[in-house]
């Protein structure tokens, strides 16, 4: 069981449903480097996507950062510091974090309480 990609899938839906424009990427050496074909196009026209991308809705003035790759071991704090620095520099008024959790890292007690809630 894995709930780790729930945040990523939710952000993909936000990007698709709001027709957000990809405006760039963040160079984050602390995440596993990945590249893939266009996941938003029905034709997969050869637009490459990378591990950490930035999308914007210019009309409603909001920005979305999509992280598609796990953080390298022991570097989560460093990545968080880099993101906070970028957020501060760009003067975002509000920040909302959407993420998932890897069920493989849960204890037996946590897994059984998860099943009880369903």
GIQUI-V288499 format. One record per backbone hydrogen bond with DSSP energy under -1.0 kcal/mol. NH is the residue of the N-H (numbers start at 0). CO is the residue of the C=O. If there is no record, write none. Layout:
BEGIN
NH|CO + NH|CO
END
This chain:
BEGIN
5|2 + 8|4 + 9|5 + 10|6 + 11|7 + 12|8 + 13|9 + 14|10 + 15|11 + 16|12 + 17|13 + 18|15 + 19|14 + 20|55 + 22|53 + 23|53 + 25|51 + 27|25 + 30|27 + 31|69 + 35|48 + 48|35 + 52|65 + 53|23 + 54|63 + 55|20 + 56|61 + 61|56 + 63|54 + 65|52 + 67|50 + 71|29 + 74|71 + 78|74 + 79|75 + 80|76 + 81|77 + 82|78 + 83|79 + 84|80 + 85|81 + 86|82 + 87|83 + 88|84 + 89|85 + 91|86 + 104|101 + 105|102 + 110|106 + 111|107 + 112|108 + 113|109 + 114|110 + 115|111 + 116|112
END
